[in-house]
């Protein structure tokens, strides 16, 4: 469903077709993932920033993929000025 990220040697890339398959197969409306540091994203121009604490990375036919980053001013040794984010899921089961 995801592909190993070779450029950093760790982590995974989420591709739209794979997110779509995951959502359909599991009857989901979205994926909320965590911890993509603001500084890391700034080094990759194809990725939107998470300076506000979250970002909807992609929308596909059946839902979305969102990143939430909960630490503010990360990292402490070189604060980036980012805001913390949280995810609340509200709705009927």
N, C-alpha and C positions, 0 to 999 in steps of 0.2 A: 504494500500500500504506500510506503514511503521509500525514498532512496537515500542511501548513505551520503553524507556531505563530505566530499573528498577535499575541498579547499581548506577546511579547518581541521580535518582529521577526526571529527566527532559530530554528533548531531545528525539531523535528517532534514531533507527538503520535502515539503508537502506540495504535490502537484495537483492541479484542479481535477484532472480525471480520476486520480486516486482518492481525493477527498469525496468526490461524488459517489464513487463506488462504496466507500466506507459508510457514508450517510445512508444510502439506499439499502445496503446489506443489513444494517443494524437499526433501521427505522429511526434515524436521528435527524434532527433539524440543524445541528451545528456541532462544531468541535471548538472547545476553549482550551488553548494550550498556554503554557507558562514559560517564563524566563528566556526571553530573547533580549539581551542587554541593549540599552539604547546606543551605547558606543559601538557595539558589534554591528548593529543595523546601519549606523552612519557610514561604516566602511564599505557597505554594499549598496550602491545607488539604486538597485532594482527593488530594494525592500523599503516599505514605508516605515517611518520612525514610530517609536512608542513613547515619545516624550510626554504624552498626556496620560500614560499608564496603561493604555490599551490601543489596539487597532484591529479593525476587521481586515484581515489579510486578503481574503478572497470571498466572493459570493459565487456559488454555483447553483444549478437548477433547484436542488433540494435543500439548500441551506448555506452555511458559512463556515469559515475557519477564522478564529479570532485569537490574538495573542494578548495576554495580560501580564504586565510586569509590575510587581508589588513593591519594589524598593524605590524610595525617593532618593534623589541626588546620588545615584550609583555611578561608579564606586566611591566610597568615602575618601580614598586616596586622591581622586581626581573627579570631583562632583560634576555631573553632566547637566544638572538643572532639571532633570526629569521629574514628573509627578508620579506618585504611586497609583496603581489601579487595583480595583477589586471587581469580582464578577458576582452578581446576584442572579439566581435563577428563580423566577417567580411564575407560577402557573399551575394549572390542574394536572394531576398525574394521569 
